Amino acid sequence: MDQRHRLLSILLLLAVTWLAAPGSASAQPWVKEMFPENSHDFGTVPRGAKAEYRFKFTNRYEENVHVASVRSSCGCTIPRIESSDLITYQEGGIICEFNTRSFIGAKSAVVTVVFDRPFYGEMQLMVKGNIRSDIVTEPGEIQFGEVDRGAGKSTAVNITYAGTNRWEITDVRSANQNLSVKLEGPTRDSSGRVGYQMQVRLKESAPAGEFNDQIVIVTNDKNYNLVTVPVRGRIVPPLVMPASVELGTIQPGSSKTNRIIVRGKEPFEIKKVECPDSRFVFVTPTGSKKFHTIPFRFQSESEDAGAFKEKVTVTTSLASDGIASTTISGNVAE
């Protein structure tokens, strides 16, 4: 942990004795430090669309952090806590779901996140958007699920507009270059209903990892000409490891054991495990199989103090993408 945040941690603990009143404004800076952003605009979304956004935050301090509760100023936004307890360097999330099934029109909400450890503090998150009742997409979001890297996948979305039959889609855009879109239609009837079918393809070139993007439908509507449809999925690489491993708090001079699990689509061998921190000792498993467990031990020194976060690299026998990495974090303290 850098000197700045170590000092801040000490100051936070000293402040407990006089920051006893809930909602004290002096507590806010330490909370805000954990959140890289505090607002999100869903834009214009069709009624019934699944629209949600994850506000991520990271415990950057030596003390454990606990989320006590979360509330919204408006029923148009339903918040939930992804993880209540965070140790040093651990990432959590506040999921805000825009309630497009029960509300229409321009809506906004203030989502308040309440922390009670290491002491009381609040964080306000702002969300807003415009729910169109005359536009419906089926399904409400484009969900590719898990896709093996290099496989690609296609899905279809039906778009219906109930209004004037002069309405049309003029363009479809996405910032994700690994998505391609083909539009079919329109179909029109005497009641003014207009229909399109949108074929969305996830390209074989998509890199490994989760993605949470959107497709923007551009229409000739003069008032609200942009409509967003969320796109989510996960590209699975040939070799899968956890993004991080948390050890928690370890006393100086003591040790702690844990393990790293590595999975593959085909049998493979573990060639070597590398970490620049000599306090880690890894046991390299033998044999060729699809699933490996790598036990390890962290031995702290008697003079150790403070948080750590180390990268661990695993090299395997796989010819393609046979190297993967994770991080191990923890805190050495009494």
C-alpha positions in Angstrom: 0.0 0.0 0.0 1.4 3.5 -0.9 2.3 5.9 1.9 -0.6 8.2 1.1 -3.3 5.5 1.7 -1.4 4.1 4.7 -1.4 7.6 6.3 -5.1 8.0 5.4 -5.9 4.7 7.1 -4.3 5.9 10.3 -6.2 9.2 10.2 -9.4 7.3 9.6 -9.0 5.3 12.8 -8.1 8.4 14.8 -11.2 10.1 13.5 -13.5 7.4 15.0 -13.4 8.9 18.4 -15.0 12.2 17.3 -16.9 11.2 14.1 -19.7 9.5 16.0 -22.7 11.2 14.4 -24.2 9.3 11.4 -24.0 11.2 8.1 -21.0 13.4 9.2 -19.7 15.3 6.2 -16.1 14.8 7.3 -16.4 11.0 6.6 -17.3 11.5 3.0 -13.8 11.8 1.4 -12.6 8.4 2.4 -15.8 6.8 0.9 -15.5 8.8 -2.3 -11.9 7.6 -2.8 -13.2 4.1 -3.3 -15.6 5.0 -6.2 -14.1 5.9 -9.6 -17.5 7.2 -10.8 -20.8 8.3 -9.1 -23.3 8.8 -12.0 -24.7 6.9 -15.0 -27.1 7.8 -17.7 -29.0 4.9 -19.2 -30.1 7.2 -22.1 -33.4 6.3 -23.9 -34.4 2.7 -23.3 -37.4 0.7 -24.5 -40.0 -0.4 -22.0 -39.3 -3.8 -20.7 -35.6 -3.7 -21.5 -33.2 -5.1 -18.9 -31.1 -2.0 -18.0 -28.7 -2.2 -15.1 -25.4 -0.7 -14.3 -22.6 -1.8 -11.9 -20.9 0.9 -9.8 -17.6 -0.6 -8.8 -15.7 0.4 -5.7 -12.4 -0.9 -4.2 -11.3 -1.0 -0.5 -8.0 0.9 -0.8 -7.3 0.8 3.0 -5.8 -1.5 5.5 -9.1 -1.6 7.5 -12.0 -3.9 6.4 -14.9 -2.1 4.9 -18.6 -3.1 5.4 -21.6 -1.9 3.4 -24.5 -1.7 5.8 -27.3 -0.9 3.4 -28.3 0.7 0.1 -31.5 2.7 -0.7 -33.0 4.5 -3.7 -34.9 7.8 -3.7 -37.2 6.5 -6.5 -38.8 3.1 -7.3 -37.6 3.5 -10.9 -34.2 2.3 -9.7 -33.7 -0.9 -7.7 -30.3 -1.1 -6.1 -28.6 -4.2 -4.6 -25.2 -4.9 -2.9 -22.9 -7.2 -4.7 -20.6 -7.8 -1.8 -21.0 -6.4 1.7 -17.6 -7.1 3.2 -14.4 -6.0 1.5 -10.9 -6.7 2.8 -7.9 -4.7 1.6 -7.7 -4.3 -2.2 -11.0 -6.3 -2.7 -13.4 -4.9 -5.3 -17.2 -4.8 -4.8 -20.1 -3.4 -6.7 -23.5 -1.7 -6.3 -25.9 -2.9 -9.0 -28.5 -0.4 -10.1 -31.4 -1.8 -12.1 -33.6 0.7 -14.0 -37.2 -0.5 -13.6 -38.4 -0.3 -17.2 -41.4 -2.5 -16.7 -43.2 -0.4 -14.1 -42.2 3.1 -15.1 -42.2 5.2 -18.3 -40.8 8.6 -19.2 -37.8 10.5 -17.9 -36.7 9.2 -14.5 -33.9 9.8 -12.1 -32.8 8.6 -8.7 -30.3 9.1 -6.0 -28.9 5.8 -4.7 -27.4 6.1 -1.2 -24.8 3.5 -0.1 -24.3 3.4 3.7 -21.0 2.1 5.2 -20.7 1.3 8.9 -17.1 0.1 9.0 -14.4 1.2 9.7 -16.9 4.0 10.7 -20.0 5.6 9.3 -20.0 7.1 5.9 -22.4 7.5 2.9 -22.0 7.7 -0.9 -24.6 9.1 -3.3 -24.8 7.6 -6.8 -26.9 9.3 -9.5 -28.8 7.4 -12.2 -31.2 8.6 -14.8 -32.8 7.6 -18.1 -35.8 7.9 -20.3 -38.1 4.9 -20.7 -40.1 4.8 -24.0 -43.5 3.0 -23.8 -44.0 3.1 -27.5 -40.9 1.0 -28.3 -40.5 -2.6 -27.2 -37.5 -4.9 -27.8 -37.8 -8.7 -27.4 -35.7 -9.9 -25.7 -35.1 -6.9 -23.4 -31.4 -7.3 -23.6 -28.9 -9.1 -25.8 -27.3 -11.8 -23.6 -24.7 -14.0 -25.3 -23.8 -15.8 -22.1 -20.5 -17.7 -22.1 -18.8 -18.1 -25.5 -15.5 -19.8 -26.1 -13.0 -17.5 -27.5 -12.8 -17.7 -31.3 -16.2 -19.4 -31.6 -18.5 -16.3 -32.3 -22.2 -16.3 -31.8 -25.4 -14.7 -33.3 -28.7 -13.8 -31.8 -31.9 -11.9 -33.0 -33.8 -9.0 -31.4 -37.3 -8.0 -32.5 -38.0 -4.3 -32.3 -41.6 -3.0 -32.3 -42.8 0.6 -32.5 -46.5 1.5 -31.8 -47.2 5.0 -33.2 -47.0 6.6 -36.6 -46.0 4.3 -39.4 -43.6 7.0 -40.7 -41.2 5.9 -37.9 -38.1 4.2 -39.0 -34.6 3.2 -37.9 -32.0 5.1 -39.8 -28.8 3.6 -38.3 -27.5 1.2 -35.7 -24.3 1.9 -33.8 -22.0 0.2 -31.3 -18.7 1.2 -29.7 -17.7 -2.4 -29.5 -15.9 -3.3 -32.7 -16.4 -7.0 -32.0 -20.2 -6.7 -32.6 -21.8 -6.6 -36.1 -25.4 -5.8 -36.7 -27.7 -6.5 -39.7 -31.2 -4.9 -39.8 -34.2 -6.6 -41.5 -37.4 -4.7 -42.2 -39.4 -2.7 -41.7 -42.8 -4.3 -41.7 -45.8 -1.9 -41.2 -49.5 -2.3 -40.6 -52.6 -0.1 -40.7 -52.6 0.5 -37.0 -49.2 2.3 -37.2 -47.2 -0.6 -35.8 -43.7 -0.8 -37.2 -41.4 -3.9 -36.8 -37.8 -4.7 -37.4 -35.6 -7.7 -36.7 -32.0 -7.0 -35.7 -29.4 -9.7 -36.2 -26.5 -9.2 -33.8 -23.3 -11.2 -34.2 -20.4 -11.5 -31.7 -17.3 -11.8 -33.9 -14.7 -14.6 -33.6 -12.0 -11.9 -32.9 -13.6 -10.9 -29.6 -11.0 -10.9 -26.8 -11.4 -13.0 -23.6 -13.2 -11.4 -20.6 -16.6 -10.1 -19.7 -18.2 -7.3 -21.7 -21.1 -5.0 -20.8 -21.9 -2.7 -23.8 -24.9 -1.4 -25.7 -26.2 -1.1 -29.2 -27.6 2.4 -30.1 -30.6 2.4 -32.4 -30.9 5.7 -34.3 -34.4 6.7 -35.5 -36.1 9.6 -37.3 -37.9 10.6 -34.1 -37.2 14.3 -33.7 -37.5 14.3 -29.9 -35.8 11.0 -28.8 -34.0 9.6 -31.8 -31.5 7.4 -29.8 -32.6 4.1 -28.2 -30.2 1.8 -26.3 -30.2 -2.0 -26.0 -27.8 -3.5 -23.5 -25.4 -6.3 -24.7 -23.7 -8.6 -22.3 -21.6 -11.7 -22.4 -18.4 -13.4 -21.4 -15.7 -14.7 -23.7 -14.0 -17.7 -22.1 -10.3 -18.2 -22.8 -8.7 -21.7 -23.2 -7.2 -21.2 -19.7 -9.3 -19.9 -16.8 -8.0 -18.6 -13.4 -9.6 -16.5 -10.7 -9.1 -12.8 -11.2 -7.8 -12.5 -7.6 -7.3 -14.4 -4.4 -7.7 -12.6 -1.0 -5.8 -13.8 2.0 -7.3 -11.3 4.5 -5.3 -10.2 7.6 -2.1 -12.1 8.6 -0.2 -11.5 11.8 3.5 -10.7 11.5 5.7 -13.8 11.7 2.8 -16.2 10.9 1.8 -18.0 7.7 -1.4 -18.7 5.8 -2.3 -21.3 3.1 -4.6 -21.2 0.2 -4.9 -22.4 -3.4 -5.3 -21.3 -7.0 -7.6 -23.3 -9.3 -6.8 -23.4 -13.0 -9.2 -24.9 -15.6 -8.9 -25.6 -19.3 -11.0 -26.9 -22.2 -8.5 -29.7 -22.8 -5.9 -31.5 -20.6 -2.7 -29.6 -19.9 0.3 -29.6 -17.6 1.5 -26.9 -15.2 5.1 -26.0 -16.2 5.9 -23.3 -13.7 4.4 -20.9 -11.2 6.1 -17.5 -10.8 5.8 -14.7 -8.2 8.3 -11.9 -7.4 7.5 -12.1 -3.7 9.7 -14.6 -2.0 7.3 -14.9 0.9 5.1 -17.1 -1.3 5.8 -20.8 -1.8 3.9 -22.7 -4.5 3.5 -26.5 -5.0 3.4 -27.2 -8.7 1.0 -30.1 -9.5 2.0 -32.9 -11.9 0.2 -34.7 -14.7 -2.0 -33.6 -17.6 -5.6 -32.8 -16.9 -8.3 -30.2 -17.4 -8.4 -29.1 -13.7 -5.5 -28.2 -11.5 -5.2 -27.1 -7.9 -2.1 -25.1 -7.0 -1.6 -25.0 -3.2 0.5 -22.2 -1.8 1.7 -20.8 1.5 2.4 -17.1 2.4 5.0 -16.7 5.2 5.2 -13.2 6.7 8.3 -11.9 8.5 8.2 -10.7 12.1 8.9 -7.2 10.9 6.4 -7.2 8.1 3.5 -4.6 8.2 1.1 -3.3 5.6 -1.0 -4.5 2.7 0.4 -6.4 -0.3 -0.8 -7.3 -3.8 1.3 -9.6 -5.9 1.0 -10.9 -9.4 1.2 -14.7 -9.9 1.9 -16.1 -13.4 1.2 -19.7 -14.4 2.8 -21.2 -17.5 1.2 -24.4 -18.9 1.7 -26.8 -21.8 -1.1 -25.4 -23.9 0.3 -24.3 -27.3 -2.1 -21.3 -27.6 -2.8 -18.9 -24.7 -1.0 -21.2 -22.3 0.0 -18.5 -19.8 -2.4 -16.9 -17.3 -2.1 -14.7 -14.2 -3.9 -13.7 -11.1 -3.2 -11.4 -8.1 -2.9 -12.4 -4.4 -3.6 -9.7 -1.9 -3.7 -9.4 1.9 -2.7 -7.3 4.9 0.0 -8.1 7.4 -1.1 -6.5 10.7 -1.6 -7.3 14.4 
